[in-house]
Amino acid sequence: MTTTDAPPPRPAPDPASGTTPRVQRAPLLTEPPSSGRPRLVVGGPGGPASNDLADLARWFIRRPTPRLMAGFLAAAVVGRATEGKPRRSDAAVAAAMVAAQPLTEFVIHTRLLHRRPTRWRGRTIDPVAAHDHRIHHADPKDLSWVFVPLPTLLIGFGAAAAGACIPGADRRLTSTAAVTGGALLAAYEWSHYLMHTGYRPKTGWFRSRFRTHRLHHYRNEKYWFGVTTHLADQAFGTMPVPGEVPRSETARSLPAEV
C-alpha cells in the first residue's frame, strides 16, 4: 500500500495580533537547475530598468533575438530595393501574408509551442520552442523565456533563404515575402515582450490584447492563443467570455510527459 505525505498543518493564530501567518510556498521551478540562466524581470538585475517604454525599448534592442530579426529585416528590405518598383503582385503577396497571420499564430501556438514531447525510435523528441515555452508558462514574468528561441529563429530564416534560392522562383516576390514576414515577426516579438512587462498600453486595442494574453497565462492555457490578433481564436472557439472559463490548474505547468 502506498502512502502520501500529509499537507503541512496550518499555522496557529498569533495570540498578540490575532492574525494567522501565511504559509510559505515552495519556490516555483522555472528552469532546469543545471542551466544557470538568470531570471530577468523588470527592475531586477540584468532586466529592464523600469516599465517606461523607453527603458523597455532600450533593453529589447540589446537582446540577441530582436537584433537578429532587425538584421534579417534590413537585409530583406535592401534585397527588395534591388528588385525594382513594387507591383500589384507584391501587394497581393503582402496582403495574403497579413491575412494569414491570425492562423499562423494560432497553429504555431497550438501545434508547436504547446506540443508534448514524443518518443520516436527510442528517442525523446522535444522541440526547443516547446521546451522553452513550458518554462515561459511556469514563470511568465521572467523575460529570459519571452523571445523566440535562437535555434528556432535560425531554422526559420534558413528556410526562408532556401525558398528564395529555388530555381525559377520570382526573386521580386520572394523578397517581398521576406520583408513582410520579417515585419510581422518583429511586430509579434515586440508585442509579446511588452505583454510580459508592467507596461500599460495607451490604446484600447492594445489593452485588449494584453488582457487576453494574460488570461491565457493565468486563467486557462487552452484558450486565447492569439497574440497580435484573435481572429483565429474567434473562428475556432477559443475566445470565450473569461468568466465562463474555469481556472486551469496547468496554466503554469504545461504537460511535459511523453
Residue frames relative to the residue before (quaternion, step in Angstrom):
aa qw qx qy qz dx dy dz
M 1.0000 0.0000 0.0000 0.0000 0.00 0.00 0.00
T 0.3065 -0.7570 0.5525 0.1664 3.53 -0.91 0.94
T 0.1962 -0.7682 0.5991 0.1116 3.53 -1.19 0.61
T 0.2515 -0.7429 0.5992 0.1608 3.54 -1.21 0.45
D 0.5466 -0.6136 0.4559 0.3419 3.53 -1.14 0.61
A 0.4363 -0.6851 0.5185 0.2673 3.55 -0.96 0.83
P 0.5560 -0.5991 0.4434 0.3679 3.59 -1.09 0.58
P 0.5815 -0.5914 0.4132 0.3760 3.59 -1.08 0.59
P 0.5393 -0.6328 0.4347 0.3460 3.61 -1.01 0.73
R 0.5220 -0.6300 0.4770 0.3211 3.54 -1.13 0.69
P 0.5026 -0.6655 0.4477 0.3226 3.63 -0.83 0.91
A 0.4866 -0.6573 0.4951 0.2933 3.54 -1.11 0.77
P 0.5889 -0.5784 0.4185 0.3789 3.62 -1.10 0.59
D 0.5012 -0.6305 0.5074 0.3062 3.53 -1.16 0.69
P 0.4372 -0.7241 0.4562 0.2764 3.65 -0.57 1.07
A 0.6575 0.5339 -0.3219 0.4232 3.60 1.03 -0.72
S 0.8038 0.2893 -0.1347 0.5020 3.57 0.83 -1.02
G 0.3973 -0.7285 0.4729 0.2964 3.57 1.17 -0.50
T 0.5908 0.5633 -0.3663 0.4466 3.59 1.28 0.10
T 0.4011 -0.7007 0.5422 0.2327 3.53 -1.26 0.53
P 0.4230 -0.7062 0.4940 0.2797 3.63 -0.68 0.98
R 0.5028 -0.6482 0.4825 0.3071 3.55 -1.13 0.69
V 0.4560 -0.6539 0.5278 0.2931 3.53 -1.12 0.72
Q 0.3565 -0.7351 0.5365 0.2116 3.57 -0.82 0.98
R 0.2762 -0.7782 0.5446 0.1466 3.57 -0.63 1.13
A 0.5611 -0.5836 0.4609 0.3634 3.51 -1.21 0.55
P 0.5525 -0.6203 0.4279 0.3562 3.60 -1.00 0.68
L 0.4868 -0.6693 0.4845 0.2835 3.56 -1.07 0.78
L 0.3942 -0.7073 0.5348 0.2417 3.56 -0.85 0.97
T 0.0590 -0.8380 0.5425 -0.0075 3.58 -0.54 1.12
E 0.8013 0.0958 -0.0640 0.5871 3.61 1.19 -0.08
P 0.6206 -0.5243 0.3994 0.4248 3.61 -1.14 0.38
P 0.5484 -0.6591 0.3904 0.3353 3.61 -0.79 0.95
S 0.7084 0.4781 -0.2725 0.4420 3.59 1.06 -0.67
S 0.5088 0.6895 -0.4160 0.3044 3.61 1.22 -0.21
G 0.2199 -0.8085 0.5157 0.1790 3.58 1.04 -0.75
R 0.4238 0.7107 -0.4646 0.3155 3.59 1.21 0.34
P 0.4004 -0.7422 0.4733 0.2545 3.63 -0.64 1.02
R 0.4534 -0.6472 0.5403 0.2893 3.53 -1.24 0.56
L 0.1329 -0.8099 0.5706 0.0284 3.56 -0.68 1.15
V 0.0985 0.7808 -0.6072 0.1096 3.56 -0.64 1.16
V 0.6399 -0.5190 0.3946 0.4068 3.54 -1.25 0.40
G 0.8144 0.2185 -0.1902 0.5028 3.54 -0.83 1.04
G 0.6358 0.5279 -0.3293 0.4567 3.58 1.27 -0.16
P 0.7091 -0.4361 0.3198 0.4525 3.60 -1.28 0.12
G 0.8345 0.1838 -0.1580 0.4949 3.54 -0.79 1.06
G 0.6513 0.5182 -0.3184 0.4536 3.59 1.24 -0.24
P 0.7193 -0.3878 0.3094 0.4863 3.60 -1.25 -0.09
A 0.5646 -0.6383 0.4054 0.3308 3.57 -1.03 0.79
S 0.7945 -0.0762 0.0890 0.5958 3.57 1.02 -0.77
N 0.5950 -0.5627 0.4313 0.3786 3.56 -1.33 -0.08
D 0.3617 0.6997 -0.5148 0.3385 3.57 1.23 0.38
L 0.5649 -0.6481 0.3874 0.3327 3.58 -0.86 0.96
A 0.6368 0.5294 -0.3353 0.4492 3.59 1.00 -0.75
D 0.6536 0.4971 -0.3115 0.4781 3.59 0.97 -0.83
L 0.6520 0.5150 -0.3137 0.4595 3.56 0.96 -0.84
A 0.6634 0.5054 -0.3049 0.4599 3.58 0.98 -0.84
R 0.6402 0.5266 -0.3304 0.4513 3.60 0.96 -0.81
W 0.6721 0.4803 -0.3017 0.4760 3.57 0.96 -0.82
F 0.6261 0.5694 -0.3252 0.4219 3.56 1.02 -0.88
I 0.7336 0.4448 -0.2604 0.4429 3.58 0.75 -1.00
R 0.6211 0.5281 -0.3558 0.4569 3.59 1.23 -0.12
R 0.5565 0.6113 -0.3941 0.4016 3.60 1.25 -0.17
P 0.6083 -0.6061 0.3675 0.3571 3.62 -1.02 0.74
T 0.6814 0.5118 -0.3120 0.4200 3.59 0.84 -0.94
P 0.6753 0.4620 -0.3244 0.4746 3.67 0.77 -0.81
R 0.6310 0.5280 -0.3442 0.4523 3.61 1.02 -0.68
L 0.6496 0.5011 -0.3159 0.4766 3.57 0.99 -0.80
M 0.6362 0.5163 -0.3272 0.4708 3.58 1.00 -0.77
A 0.6516 0.5121 -0.3186 0.4601 3.59 0.95 -0.86
G 0.6515 0.5118 -0.3177 0.4612 3.58 0.99 -0.79
F 0.6450 0.5121 -0.3187 0.4693 3.57 0.98 -0.82
L 0.6739 0.4959 -0.3012 0.4574 3.57 0.89 -0.94
A 0.6427 0.5162 -0.3291 0.4605 3.60 0.97 -0.80
A 0.6592 0.5004 -0.3087 0.4687 3.59 0.95 -0.87
A 0.6456 0.5187 -0.3201 0.4600 3.57 1.03 -0.78
V 0.6429 0.5149 -0.3255 0.4643 3.59 0.99 -0.79
V 0.6457 0.5023 -0.3185 0.4789 3.59 0.96 -0.84
G 0.6598 0.5127 -0.3104 0.4532 3.57 0.92 -0.87
R 0.6626 0.4909 -0.3137 0.4707 3.57 0.98 -0.80
A 0.6241 0.5584 -0.3410 0.4271 3.60 1.03 -0.72
T 0.6675 0.5019 -0.3045 0.4581 3.59 1.11 -0.59
E 0.6547 0.5418 -0.3035 0.4310 3.59 1.25 -0.24
G 0.6582 -0.5361 0.3164 0.4235 3.58 1.19 0.26
K 0.7280 -0.4401 0.3106 0.4240 3.53 -1.35 0.03
P 0.5532 -0.6045 0.4508 0.3541 3.61 -1.11 0.61
R 0.1889 -0.7610 0.6124 0.1008 3.54 -1.20 0.66
R 0.7212 -0.4200 0.3062 0.4579 3.54 -1.28 -0.01
S 0.6215 0.5475 -0.3479 0.4393 3.56 1.04 -0.68
D 0.6087 0.5367 -0.3549 0.4642 3.59 1.11 -0.60
A 0.6499 0.5093 -0.3104 0.4710 3.56 0.97 -0.87
A 0.6403 0.5290 -0.3280 0.4502 3.58 1.04 -0.77
V 0.6440 0.5137 -0.3206 0.4675 3.60 0.99 -0.81
A 0.6709 0.4947 -0.2986 0.4649 3.58 0.89 -0.95
A 0.6614 0.5083 -0.3104 0.4559 3.58 0.93 -0.88
A 0.6452 0.5237 -0.3235 0.4526 3.59 0.98 -0.81
M 0.6680 0.4951 -0.3070 0.4631 3.59 0.97 -0.79
V 0.6336 0.5095 -0.3279 0.4811 3.58 1.02 -0.75
A 0.6611 0.5078 -0.3056 0.4601 3.58 0.96 -0.85
A 0.6907 0.4796 -0.2752 0.4660 3.59 1.09 -0.69
Q 0.4702 0.7229 -0.4263 0.2731 3.60 1.21 -0.35
P 0.6273 0.5262 -0.3700 0.4389 3.66 0.86 -0.70
L 0.6856 0.4631 -0.2848 0.4841 3.59 0.91 -0.89
T 0.6086 0.5591 -0.3488 0.4420 3.59 1.05 -0.76
E 0.6735 0.4828 -0.2961 0.4751 3.60 0.84 -0.95
F 0.6645 0.5239 -0.3073 0.4353 3.57 0.91 -0.93
V 0.6926 0.4790 -0.2842 0.4584 3.59 0.82 -0.98
I 0.6561 0.5024 -0.3210 0.4628 3.60 0.90 -0.87
H 0.6822 0.4970 -0.2976 0.4461 3.57 0.91 -0.89
T 0.7441 0.4166 -0.2370 0.4654 3.58 0.84 -0.93
R 0.7786 0.3838 -0.1880 0.4595 3.60 0.90 -0.90
L 0.7508 0.3331 -0.2096 0.5305 3.61 1.14 -0.48
L 0.7544 0.4215 -0.2503 0.4366 3.58 0.53 -1.14
H 0.7476 0.3350 -0.2065 0.5350 3.60 1.06 -0.67
R 0.3700 0.7401 -0.4776 0.2953 3.57 1.20 0.45
R 0.3677 -0.7137 0.5519 0.2254 3.56 -0.96 0.88
P 0.5743 -0.5510 0.4540 0.4006 3.58 -1.18 0.41
T 0.1352 -0.7804 0.6062 0.0725 3.57 -1.14 0.65
R 0.3863 -0.6969 0.5531 0.2433 3.55 -1.29 0.35
W 0.0651 0.7799 -0.6192 0.0643 3.57 -0.96 0.89
R 0.8411 -0.1028 0.0015 0.5310 3.53 -0.59 1.25
G 0.7470 -0.4312 0.2093 0.4607 3.51 0.92 0.97
R 0.6720 0.4616 -0.3017 0.4943 3.57 1.25 0.05
T 0.4134 -0.6890 0.5389 0.2529 3.53 -1.17 0.66
I 0.1741 -0.7736 0.6051 0.0715 3.55 -0.81 1.07
D 0.1622 0.7780 -0.5811 0.1756 3.54 -0.46 1.24
P 0.2841 -0.7909 0.5130 0.1750 3.63 -0.02 1.22
V 0.5780 -0.6151 0.4084 0.3475 3.56 -1.01 0.82
A 0.6149 0.5528 -0.3588 0.4331 3.60 1.04 -0.67
A 0.6728 0.4751 -0.2968 0.4832 3.61 0.98 -0.82
H 0.6320 0.5402 -0.3266 0.4496 3.58 0.99 -0.85
D 0.7033 0.4588 -0.2702 0.4711 3.58 0.81 -1.00
H 0.6309 0.5439 -0.3430 0.4341 3.58 1.07 -0.68
R 0.6063 0.5391 -0.3608 0.4599 3.59 1.09 -0.59
I 0.6456 0.4905 -0.3180 0.4915 3.59 1.02 -0.75
H 0.6088 0.5570 -0.3410 0.4504 3.58 1.06 -0.76
H 0.6698 0.4787 -0.3018 0.4808 3.60 0.97 -0.80
A 0.6230 0.5582 -0.3470 0.4242 3.58 1.05 -0.67
D 0.7974 0.0424 0.0016 0.6019 3.58 1.07 -0.71
P 0.1586 -0.8549 0.4853 0.0922 3.61 0.36 1.21
K 0.6583 0.5224 -0.3196 0.4378 3.60 1.13 -0.47
D 0.5673 0.5777 -0.3921 0.4367 3.59 1.24 -0.22
L 0.2990 -0.8032 0.4933 0.1485 3.57 -0.35 1.26
S 0.4460 0.6921 -0.4581 0.3349 3.61 1.24 -0.09
W 0.7879 0.3494 -0.1386 0.4878 3.55 1.04 -0.85
V 0.4381 0.7192 -0.4416 0.3096 3.59 1.25 0.21
F 0.7169 0.4972 -0.2564 0.4161 3.57 0.97 -0.86
V 0.6108 -0.5104 0.4469 0.4082 3.54 -1.30 0.39
P 0.4778 -0.6777 0.4598 0.3178 3.64 -0.74 0.93
L 0.5832 -0.6195 0.3988 0.3420 3.57 -0.98 0.85
P 0.6494 0.5037 -0.3595 0.4420 3.68 0.83 -0.74
T 0.6427 0.5169 -0.3197 0.4665 3.57 1.01 -0.81
L 0.6563 0.5152 -0.3088 0.4566 3.56 0.96 -0.87
L 0.6632 0.5053 -0.3071 0.4588 3.58 0.92 -0.87
I 0.6211 0.5237 -0.3419 0.4723 3.59 1.03 -0.71
G 0.6640 0.5096 -0.3057 0.4538 3.57 0.94 -0.87
F 0.6699 0.4811 -0.3009 0.4787 3.57 0.92 -0.86
G 0.6313 0.5310 -0.3319 0.4575 3.57 1.05 -0.72
A 0.6450 0.5105 -0.3165 0.4724 3.56 1.02 -0.80
A 0.6375 0.5207 -0.3271 0.4642 3.59 1.02 -0.77
A 0.6603 0.4975 -0.3085 0.4705 3.59 0.97 -0.83
A 0.6420 0.5190 -0.3244 0.4619 3.58 1.02 -0.80
G 0.6438 0.5265 -0.3262 0.4493 3.58 1.00 -0.77
A 0.6570 0.5109 -0.3137 0.4570 3.58 1.05 -0.73
C 0.6962 0.4788 -0.2654 0.4644 3.57 1.20 -0.51
I 0.4072 0.7081 -0.4840 0.3139 3.59 1.24 0.07
P 0.5073 -0.6590 0.4521 0.3223 3.62 -0.80 0.93
G 0.8028 0.2614 -0.2179 0.4896 3.54 -0.89 0.95
A 0.4929 0.6607 -0.4393 0.3571 3.60 1.23 -0.11
D 0.4547 -0.6697 0.5192 0.2742 3.55 -1.06 0.80
R 0.3289 -0.7861 0.4885 0.1878 3.58 -0.28 1.24
R 0.5940 0.5649 -0.3710 0.4363 3.57 1.10 -0.58
L 0.7188 0.4349 -0.2543 0.4790 3.58 0.87 -0.92
T 0.6386 0.5146 -0.3423 0.4585 3.60 1.01 -0.69
S 0.6500 0.4899 -0.3270 0.4802 3.60 1.04 -0.66
T 0.5994 0.5346 -0.3536 0.4795 3.60 1.12 -0.60
A 0.6440 0.5140 -0.3095 0.4747 3.57 1.01 -0.85
A 0.6464 0.5224 -0.3223 0.4532 3.59 1.01 -0.79
V 0.6458 0.5078 -0.3204 0.4717 3.59 0.97 -0.81
T 0.6777 0.4924 -0.2953 0.4594 3.58 0.87 -0.95
G 0.6749 0.4947 -0.2960 0.4607 3.57 0.89 -0.92
G 0.6493 0.5188 -0.3165 0.4572 3.56 1.00 -0.80
A 0.6600 0.5016 -0.3063 0.4679 3.57 1.00 -0.82
L 0.6511 0.5098 -0.3157 0.4653 3.60 0.97 -0.82
L 0.6578 0.5081 -0.3085 0.4626 3.57 0.98 -0.83
A 0.6526 0.5070 -0.3149 0.4668 3.58 0.96 -0.84
A 0.6409 0.5158 -0.3223 0.4683 3.59 1.00 -0.79
Y 0.6310 0.5244 -0.3218 0.4725 3.57 1.03 -0.79
E 0.6851 0.5033 -0.2949 0.4363 3.58 0.81 -1.01
W 0.6678 0.4978 -0.2935 0.4691 3.57 0.94 -0.89
S 0.6629 0.5048 -0.3039 0.4620 3.58 0.93 -0.90
H 0.6735 0.5012 -0.2977 0.4545 3.56 0.86 -0.96
Y 0.6242 0.5406 -0.3268 0.4597 3.56 1.01 -0.81
L 0.6790 0.4904 -0.2984 0.4577 3.60 0.81 -0.96
M 0.6312 0.5619 -0.3365 0.4155 3.58 1.02 -0.75
H 0.7269 0.4040 -0.2369 0.5023 3.58 1.18 -0.46
T 0.5755 0.5010 -0.4010 0.5070 3.54 1.24 0.52
G 0.5827 -0.5731 0.4283 0.3855 3.57 -1.25 -0.19
Y 0.3233 0.7613 -0.5052 0.2462 3.59 1.22 0.35
R 0.2472 -0.7620 0.5836 0.1331 3.54 -1.03 0.85
P 0.3407 -0.7723 0.4968 0.2019 3.61 -0.37 1.18
K 0.4666 -0.7174 0.4643 0.2279 3.51 -1.14 0.75
T 0.7374 0.3839 -0.2205 0.5101 3.60 1.16 -0.47
G 0.5905 -0.5910 0.4244 0.3491 3.54 -1.17 0.60
W 0.6038 0.5692 -0.3517 0.4334 3.57 1.07 -0.74
F 0.7059 0.4447 -0.2629 0.4846 3.56 0.88 -0.95
R 0.6157 0.5534 -0.3491 0.4391 3.59 1.03 -0.72
S 0.6467 0.5187 -0.3310 0.4507 3.58 0.99 -0.77
R 0.6458 0.5044 -0.3246 0.4723 3.61 1.05 -0.68
F 0.6052 0.5413 -0.3455 0.4705 3.56 1.06 -0.73
R 0.6856 0.5117 -0.2889 0.4298 3.55 0.82 -1.06
T 0.7102 0.4557 -0.2800 0.4578 3.60 0.80 -0.94
H 0.6334 0.5182 -0.3546 0.4523 3.60 1.02 -0.65
R 0.6583 0.4880 -0.3168 0.4776 3.58 1.01 -0.69
L 0.5729 0.5517 -0.3775 0.4743 3.59 1.16 -0.47
H 0.6207 0.5440 -0.3345 0.4549 3.58 1.02 -0.78
H 0.7303 0.4379 -0.2362 0.4681 3.58 0.96 -0.87
Y 0.8195 0.3062 -0.1221 0.4688 3.56 0.88 -0.91
R 0.7315 0.3791 -0.2563 0.5054 3.61 1.19 -0.24
N 0.7814 -0.2260 0.1799 0.5532 3.59 0.63 -1.04
E 0.3501 -0.7848 0.4842 0.1645 3.56 -0.55 1.23
K 0.5937 0.5858 -0.3616 0.4166 3.60 1.25 -0.09
Y 0.7266 0.3526 -0.2152 0.5491 3.58 1.30 0.04
W 0.8126 0.3049 -0.2033 0.4533 3.55 -1.40 0.15
F 0.1393 0.8383 -0.5110 0.1294 3.58 0.74 1.09
G 0.5988 0.5800 -0.3714 0.4087 3.60 1.09 -0.50
V 0.2740 -0.7476 0.5812 0.1677 3.55 -1.21 0.57
T 0.7934 0.2338 -0.1322 0.5463 3.59 0.65 -1.05
T 0.7906 0.0958 -0.0464 0.6031 3.59 1.23 -0.35
H 0.2314 -0.7828 0.5642 0.1237 3.56 -1.18 0.63
L 0.2838 0.7803 -0.5140 0.2156 3.59 1.14 0.46
A 0.6679 0.4823 -0.3092 0.4750 3.60 0.96 -0.79
D 0.6089 0.5391 -0.3578 0.4589 3.59 1.03 -0.68
Q 0.6596 0.5007 -0.3078 0.4684 3.55 0.96 -0.84
A 0.6712 0.5053 -0.2979 0.4533 3.58 1.03 -0.77
F 0.7796 0.3480 -0.1718 0.4915 3.60 0.98 -0.81
G 0.5762 -0.6527 0.3588 0.3364 3.59 1.22 0.33
T 0.5592 0.5931 -0.4044 0.4147 3.59 1.13 0.55
M 0.5839 0.5270 -0.3812 0.4858 3.56 1.14 0.70
P 0.1194 0.8442 -0.5152 0.0873 3.62 0.68 1.03
V 0.6126 -0.4665 0.4559 0.4463 3.52 -1.36 -0.05
P 0.5144 -0.6927 0.3918 0.3194 3.64 -0.57 1.05
G 0.6763 0.5196 -0.3057 0.4232 3.59 0.91 -0.84
E 0.6673 0.4983 -0.2976 0.4668 3.58 1.22 -0.37
V 0.6379 0.5170 -0.3191 0.4732 3.59 1.29 -0.04
P 0.4119 -0.7120 0.5016 0.2679 3.61 -0.76 0.94
R 0.5205 -0.6178 0.4854 0.3344 3.55 -1.17 0.58
S 0.3381 -0.7705 0.5131 0.1695 3.55 -0.72 1.12
E 0.4048 -0.7092 0.5268 0.2357 3.56 -1.08 0.77
T 0.7177 0.4311 -0.2459 0.4885 3.59 1.26 -0.24
A 0.3447 0.7512 -0.5020 0.2547 3.61 1.20 0.27
R 0.7502 0.3495 -0.2017 0.5239 3.58 1.11 -0.67
S 0.7554 0.2655 -0.1782 0.5720 3.59 1.25 0.07
L 0.1320 -0.8177 0.5570 0.0605 3.57 0.34 1.23
P 0.5775 -0.6144 0.4049 0.3536 3.59 -0.99 0.82
A 0.0938 -0.8081 0.5812 0.0187 3.57 -0.90 0.97
E 0.4326 0.7039 -0.4660 0.3166 3.58 1.25 0.19
V 0.4690 -0.6625 0.5071 0.2897 3.55 -1.09 0.73
